[in-house]
């Protein structure tokens, strides 16, 4: 006997938009309604619109999330141009796994913490609870680790925090550090002086600095040594005071290099270490220094760890799906190894 499979009952939610003028409404829906199509595809709902009246049709939970996203986009359409990227980020924030995006962080006095960093070129806003926790850790700890997959904002938020600290005179300079390890390639000899040789490895941090300060200000700051670019190998023997130090791609450090870097921290300084332990480019026999500190330093006073997952990815939606595919593959490998070990015990 065939047993009918119950399907989620579709519900219809009515929504009246505040975007009533032609320009604001066109901004909200996008060219050929592409913003609405993106909401439909991402949230599994059907949207029907007549002027400023909107119907959201779908499973109750999906329809409720889509309604929240549309309300947020409706507000944003009043003062900024909505692009597919902006719509994606809005959906990502409003549909964070387990609803974490709706939670706020509070300090010890019960006051909501600010999740916007103000730079000369505008505000940088945390998206999702893990990014907000990451910003809070960088404010309250001298050493913060940001660990997770590509596209989760680890480096960008670290640079934003460094720029904010520099502009508010909490530090006197920014030091950018990265191990010079190629991603599975041999680039050979690189021409130029030290800065030009290191530039390709530090390009993500340069791009973030340009976004927040502008190329001219960044260039002048580098000339005056307010922003310093340093290969990890050149950090030995130094003591960095009143500095905001960022070590990027830390999964490519050895244990000895990581220890050397962490012991450079001087008075009045903060350090942020970012990396993705699933993308190590070290030789197979070498253990990542980032993986070692994940076992050594939790619980140490003044040290904080922020862990990001695939649902924290704020790049193209495809990046999130790719990261999840790799995560599933890694879980399958670990499960297979556990089964082999269990069989070997008998």
Secondary structure, DSSP 8 states (H G I E B T S, - for coil): ---------EEEEEEE-S--SHHHHHHHH-GGGHHHHHHHHHHT-EEEEETTEEEEEEEHHHHHHHHHHHHHHHHHTTTS---HHHHHHHHHHHT-GGGGGG---B-TTS-B---EEEETTEEEE--SHHHHHHHHHHHH-SEEEEE--TTSSHHHHHHHHHHHHHHTTS-SEEEEEE----SS-------SSHHHHHHHHHHHHHHHHHHHH-HHHHHHHHHTTSEEEEEGGG-TT--B-SEEEEEESGGG-BHHHHHHHHTTB-TT-EEEEEE-TTS--S-TTS-BHHHHHHHHSTT-TTEEEEE--GGG--S-HHHHHHHHHHHHHHHHHHHHHHHHHHHHH-
